[in-house]
Structures are given as C-alpha cells and as structure tokens.
C-alpha cells in the first residue's frame, strides 16, 4: 500500500511497503483532517523531472534507517525527514467546510462560478440569494492563500498543510527550504559562512591580554557550561557564500551547514518578497498578515525544555544555563543566545550584560558616598544648628491664613536626612559618574568589536538587507496609478517630502500636544501638593498636621509614577501611529523614527516631574508679603529649609522603584499570565485538559500558544530611561546605581525566561551594532554632565556653604551658616488677608519671622531686595557650572582618545584573516591556471581521429556547483 496523502504530494518517489502495520498507519494518516499539498512543485533553478539532489530523497526506508514514516513531535514534516523552517497559521471554517477542492479545478466552484455568470448575464433570471459576507471574505482569503502558496512553490520552497486537528479553527502551513533554495538565498543575502580553511588563534602577549586571560581563568566558575563560551584555539575563515565557490565550504553535512536561525531568516526573506497578485496592493507576508489572510507567522522552536521527552537542544540548554534564577551570578552564554535568536538579540543581551557589570563599581562608590553621609551626619554643623533648641528661630508660615508660624527646630529630621545626599562627597560622585559613563561607552565599543570578530560581522553592512517596506511600495504604486498619464514610463516614482508633508505636520502637532499634556499633568500634581498641604494644616487630626511634608511628598511621588506608567503606554501607541503615517521607506528607517519619537515622549514623561523639583520648585515663590499665586489664590510651593534635594531624592527613588518593579518586572510577569488565564476561561476545556492537549501537540503547534515577539525596542527603552535616572540626577541620589544593579540582575533572567519560554522564536535579524541606541546613550552621558553641574550649583547647598566658609565666616568654619542663609520679615508687611489666623506661637506674639533667602532686612534702605550675598553666590554658581562642565568634558574626551575603539589583538586578527583569505584565493587561482594549462597540453596532443570521433564538449562552470544544485 502507498502513503500518497503526505509523501507523494512532495514530488518525490512514493514510499511503498508491504508491512500491514505501516499500511494501517498510512490509512490513519489519510483519515486525518489534512489538506493535500499539490503534486506539482515548480522550481526556478532546476527541472523537477530530473530529480532533485538538493533535498533528501524519499526512498524506501529499511529497518536499519529507523526514520519515522508518520508525523512525530518536533519541527518536521509528516515524512519525518524535512525540517520545518517556518510556520504560517490561519483560521479555517467549520470542520464540515474544510475539505474544499481547488478553486481552479473543483466541480462545486465551477458550477458556482457558472451560475453566477449566468445570473449576471441574464436580466430575466430570478435574483440569487446574497452570499454571506463572512463566507465571501473567508473564500477570498482562501484564494489569496492558495495563490500565495503556489508562488512560494515556484520559488522552490516545499509546503505541507495540516488542517485543524486538536486546535479548533486553526490550520498550519509548514514550510521547508530545500538545499538549493538555501544556497541561492544565502548568496543573495550575502551571508558569511565558515570555510574549510582554519587558522590558529594566538592569544596576545601584551599586558592587557594577559590580564584578560587571567581574569577569564579566575572567573571560570562563573561561566555557563556552554561550548559556545569557551575560548577556541582555532577559528575558521569566513567568506560570503557563493555557489560558484562552494568547494571552499565544508558541505559534508548539508543538514547542519545552515543552522535553524539562518534557515528561518532565509525563508522569511522569501516570504517578504513573494507577492500575491490577487490583492492589488499585497506585497508579501507582512501585507497578508495585516489583512488577516494569515493570523501568525513564526519560526518554530528547536524542541522541548521540560518533561521526560525533552531531548538535548539549544533551547533546553538556554533554559538551564541562562533562563534560570539559580544561575543569576553567572555570565550569560552570549554565543549560544546569538546562535539561537540571532545577532540583534545577542547584541542586546551582550550590551545589557556589559551595562550591568559596569554598574557594580558605580553601585559600590555610591554606597560609599551614602555611608560617608551617614557617618558625618552628627558632625554636620548646619544640621546641628537647625536641631539646636537654643537658637529658637521662628519661621514664616508655609501657606496663607491656615498655616501658622513654626520653629526651625521642627525641621531637624529633614535637615539630617538631607545631609545623607547633600554633602561634599556628592560632588566627587558626580565627577566619577560622568567619567564612568564614558568608560562604559568605550568598554561597550571594544566589546562590540570583539563580538563582531567572533561572529564574523566585520564586513557586514546593514544596507545590504535594507529592502523597501510593503507599505511604502503600496503608497508608491498608488501614486504611480494617479500619475499614470503625467509621467513617463522610464521615470521612477518615489515618495517625496511633499507627499509626506501632512504626516510631518501631524507628527509635529501631536508631539507638541503630548508634551503639553505632560506639562499640564505635572502642573496638576503641583496643585495637588499645594491643596493637600493646606488641607492637612487645617486638619483636626494631630497626626496629619505633624506629618504634612512626608505625606505630601510621598503621595505626590506615587501619583507621578502611576501617571508615568499610564502615559508610557499611550505615548508608545501614539509614536507608532505617527511613524506609520510617515510611511518610511525601509525597516531601518521605520525603526529609527519610531525609536526617536518614543524616546522623546517617554523621556519627557519620566523626567519632567524630576526637572521641576530640581530646577523650578522653590524659585518661583516670591517672598513673604509678595508671594506668587497661581489659579487664583494658590501660592506656589516652597522647598524645605534644607533645600529641594531631599524631595528630589524621594521622587527619584519612588520613580525608579515604581518603573522597574511595577511597570517592567510586574507587567512582564503579570500580563502574560493574565492573558493565559483569560484564554483558559474562554476555552471549553479545563486547565488540566488544556495542559494534556498541549503536551500532545507538535512543537510548531505548541508555539502557536506563545506570545508573539514584539521587538527589542521596549527592552532597550526601559534600560535607556534607567540609564538616564542613573546618570542625569546622580548628584541627588547616589544609591541610584545600586537600585539599577539589583533590577538588572533580575531583569536579565526575567527577559531570558520570557524569550525562552513565553515568546515565539523571533526572526534572526542581522546587525553589527545596537544602532541608534548608542547615539542616545552618548547624548545622555553628555547631557548628564551639564545636568549634574546645575544640580550641584543650584539645587544643593554646596555653593552657598562654600561661599560662606571662605568669604563670610568669621573663623573659617560653618558655624553661623544657618543664620546667614535666613532673611528677616516684618509681620506687619503681610498683604491683607494673608497673615495667619494665629499670630502667636508658644504664647508670644511674633513681630519678626525668618525665611530662606538672601534679601535685605526690613530696616535697611532697600528692604526685601536681593542682598550682595545673593549676587556673590549666583556668580560662584555660574562659574562652578562652567568650570565643572569644561573640566569633566575635557577628561571625558581625554579618556575617549586614550582608549582605542578596536582592541589591538582584534585588529591584528582581522588583518590576519584578510591576508589568509587573499592567500587562499591566490592559491585557488594558481590551481586553476595549472589545470587550464594541463587541459590545453592534453588537447594539443590529442589525435585528429579521436577528435573527429567525439566532438569537444563545452566546459562546465565548476564541478563544485553540483553541491548546491
């Protein structure tokens, strides 16, 4: 008996067997709900009638072969031989309507078309009942699928359709790329593959290399147990694949010459450029997915990671050595990550690993600075003066009418806490973090070049794979149809700035509107703080009146975090919509524009509240008797006596914790689990039945239940915003690197678990660097120098203390600084209706109160004007910003110049590879000349009789070409 349903359709010889067991299995396979694969399979490169040496022949299998004849669990066709390189999923109708014949040859379709044509031609014929729109849409999608699949077969791909069996309403199209297609597309994509030639990799003998090797040996217990991470003594030369030079490559094992990620990326390139002419504007798989012809498209995972049947594979190794929290202290298997997921994912996790490693020294120094503040808090003279009850300083009210006078001694706790973050060590830490940022950038550039060498990406140019997007081609086609009569046939149509002008204007307007919304929300939070502070001051609860500042600061910071998290999601969707409107030409252009818009919106969203606290709060207040009011009678809020640095620290702390542990980690864990719970509730089966069903499914069908891969932009954006938190305002929060380090240790394993277990396998994108993200990091590191200079100069009390100690202190110490920084106000100068209800404090009527500012006293000739101390401090502040910025920038540029971008040993190895490759080609050319000379000599000595008997045959191109045919 013959298994013709699944094997004969491939165009290969039929499998024949006399075994009754095999016959029974074949009958079972024919009875399944499978759509047949057409017998005709066209190929652009070769004639199928002569047999195909590129794919695995379907010969009769003996008992020794042990190859399964029927479908098995794993990414293989039903024959058990051809690997599934890509999977397309689509919706199908009810089981009774699944088995439909081809629309070209089916009798039912022919009768239906004939009836429809007759009804249209004959006006006397009765009206036919209208066809159900849903059924018509399903038929249209089915016709498009059939045409698209026929076009795929013409490119040489092999297809197998499995209709729904255990997953209701879903069918799968399995795609396999045979050997000749892989060779052809690899040459077209200019993939670099290892050749037969290998050379010895000698480790450098300089001090830096010796130190690196010593560190590698010492940290060997921290390396994962993966062969890809071991130092190899030999390395094969790599060259762009070419069928004419196939003899340079080791093609003895064709099944493994192209790994699974390369095979899937090759198939994806074919799917992108294969057109479906039935839909006028359909340009490939992306358009078909957008139109719902196919519901999903993805490469299958290698295999299981858990269970008894899980065989060793790269995915299982990644799960054990990378995606487990028990190995959080180990390095990442970057080589294996790149091998399985591709260059882009590998570079992201390599960058994240370098960033996390560099956070270790920054976190240590930050903790030391914080501990220094803790150790010196009792020796800090200004805080001691504030806490000293003998000073008995009466301060002016913090709000109109409801607030009363208060003693400076009540701010003792805030003053002591502020010293933890506002001390001389924070200036050193700001300089350190500025230099740390440039060291991190230089270290990553060198690490990136080392990875480029190891991964054979040194000669790769991203423009090689920059194809036009389907949406761009559609718009160009529409424009060409509109201008069909006004342009010549030879003129190339493209989208100009004029065509995109409405989209650009929309982008500018929407971006400005979104930024204005952020400013308005921050202003709303400011009003919240003002009103809540007034309400708590007049509260009848003593506890509320005692903890006004702490309550207002904490609740306002939490509200800011919640708003930031909500707006982040909205801004991400708005940025994508605006980018789609602009119709970028290539995927790279689309991604860069999307990243820039998303970064601007999310950066403004995350840092606007922090910038307000650092640079605007307390400076737009006015003075007692002449305060600045907003929205009627609301008085702008003031900083605490110790400054706004403490509130800035609280805002940064809550924002980092909120964004990292709520938005990033909790959302990444909670949302996928919530989706799974909702999916289980919608299903008719209970959870146990679903788990048992999933265990029995093939791997490509199991992957259908996983979440689709949404790209690396959210992962990068999360880390870029964190990098801004760590560097921009580090002068006010030296513990930020420690928080970032703890988050990243969890983030790496969380992302690893997500990539290995919860996401479909992504397309293996090629890249040699992290792209526009490096420019954003570099820009942030430069802006951080300026921001920290202004934070130290204007937000902290470092400059006023310095000026007092060296210009106004009678004994050169900080004694008397608090009194020097406070101005006097006569309570009789209050504006009507603004003086407090209680003009007395501790039974004494207040005549003079103090407020923090540098102004002349009321008894001077210029009462309440800025004093000369104010202008002296302002001059020193501006001078400090200029000096700090230029000195640190000069040190950054010196470090940048001192450290070469390419490590010396990598530069020498790259040069050696080029020399060896030239020698290899010279040797090959020399061999060809000798072979040509021998052939010429042989022909010259051939007898005339022999030449007349058999005419000379034309010379073939190259014997090695048969390896790829």
Secondary structure, DSSP 8 states (H G I E B T S, - for coil): -B-TTTTGGGTS---B---HHHHHHHHHHHHS------S---BSSS-GGG--SSS-------TTT---SS--SSSB-TTSSSB--EEEEEE---GGGT----TTT-HHHHHHHHHHHHHHH-SSS-------HHHHHHHHHHHHHHHHHHHHHHBT-EEEEE--SSSTTEEEEEEE--HHHHHHHHHHHT-EEEEEEEEE-----SHHHHHHHHHHHHTGGGS-S-GGGS--SEEEEEEE--STTGGGB--S-HHHHS-HHHHHHHHHHHHHH---TTSTT--SHHHHHHTTSSSEEEB--SS-SSSTT----HHHHHHHHTS-GGGTTS---HHHHHHHH-HHHHHHHHHHHHHHHHHHHHHHHHHHHHHHHHHHGGG-HHHHHHH-TTS--EE--SSSSS---EEGGGGHHHHHHHHHHSSHHHHHHHHHHHHHHHHHHHHHHHHHHHHHHHTT-TT--GGGG--B-HHHHHHHHHHHHHTTTTS-TTS-----HHHHHHHHHHHHHHHHHHHHHHHHHHHHHHHHHHHHHHHHHT-S-HHHHHTHHHHHHHHHHHHHHHHHHHHHHHHHHHHHHHHHHHT-SBHHHHHHHHHHHHHHHHHHHHHHHHHIIIIITTTS-EETTEE-EETTTEE----BTTBSHHHHHHHHHHHHHIIIIIIIIIHHHHHHHHHHHHHHHHSSS-HHHHHHHHHHS-HHHHGGGSB----SHHHHHHHHHHHHHHHHTTTT-TTHHHHHHHHHHHHHHHHHHIIIIIB-B------SS-THHHHHHHHHHHHHHHHHHHIIIIISSHHHHHHIIIII-SSSSSTTHHHHTEEEEEGGGS-TT-S-S--EETTEE-SEEEEES-B--TTSTTTTSB-HHHHHHHHHHHHHHHHHHHHHHHHHHHHHHHS-SS-HHHHHHHHHHHHHHHHHHHHHHHHHHHHHHHHHHHHHTS-HHHHHHS------S-GGGGGG-
